[in-house]
Amino acid sequence: MAERLHKVLARMGVGSRREIERWIKQGLVEVDGQIAQLGQSSEGVKQVCVNGVNFTLQKEIPTQFLQYHKPDNEICSRKDPENRQTVYDHLPKLTQGRWVAIGRLDLTTSGILLFTTNGEIANALMHPSAGVDREYMVRVHGKVTPEIIYHLLEGVKLDDGVARFTDVQERSSKGTNKWLQVVLQEGRNHEIKRMFESQGLQVTRLIRIRFGPIALDDALKKGQYRTLTNKEVKALNAIVYQAE
């Protein structure tokens, strides 16, 4: 049985499944010169045009993965009206499909950022049901008390719901700034900063050092990338298959 068009396009990295479904509803996807229909089969389809960009449908395409060391002055959008540097500016060019970020990092947050050419895998790893750990080094200004750590582990109420860390460890610090190593299993907008702000603390630096089973490679300088090893790819795929 042939797969649906939006699933094949997502696997090619054209976009996430939800993005492609939305584009189809908006009439932005053409199949062999005709407007695509939601739920349309990929059977017999050769040429697809998405938002004015032509793609040759490839049902079997190798999935690629990268680890990128994001600097704290790049945005995670593909294009920026202010012409700021984006994380995509430094990635290798692809002849087919596109790089899809597995999660995002705020402009002022540095550290590990994973990319894949498979939108389905990216979506699965970002979904809350996957329960993927995100580990950060956080520098905060102010006094961190045992009571504050307790609240952060139990859960603090934000304007978009309760947020909590699954682990908080204090690290060696000097002066009025305190370094903490924290883990959480979601990636809401400015979530870590808002969690500490709820306790009267200001985050002055934020570095993601791990995403799931993949740790930030110490050999990678900021702005550099490398291909994931077979072992790392297998570890990510194991999460995806477990979540299905």
Secondary structure, 3 states (H helix, E strand, C coil): CCCEHHHHHHHCCCCCHHHHHHHHHCCCEEECCEECCCCCECCCCCEEEECCEEEECCCCCCCCEEEEEECCCCECCCCCCCCCCEHHHHCCCCCCCCCEEECCCCCCCEEEEEEECCHHHHHHHHCHHHCCCEEEEEEEECCCCHHHHHHHHHCEEECCEEECCCEEEEECCCCCEEEEEEEECCCCCCHHHHHHHCCCCEEEEEEEEEECCEECCCCCCCCCEEECCHHHHHHHHHHHHHHC
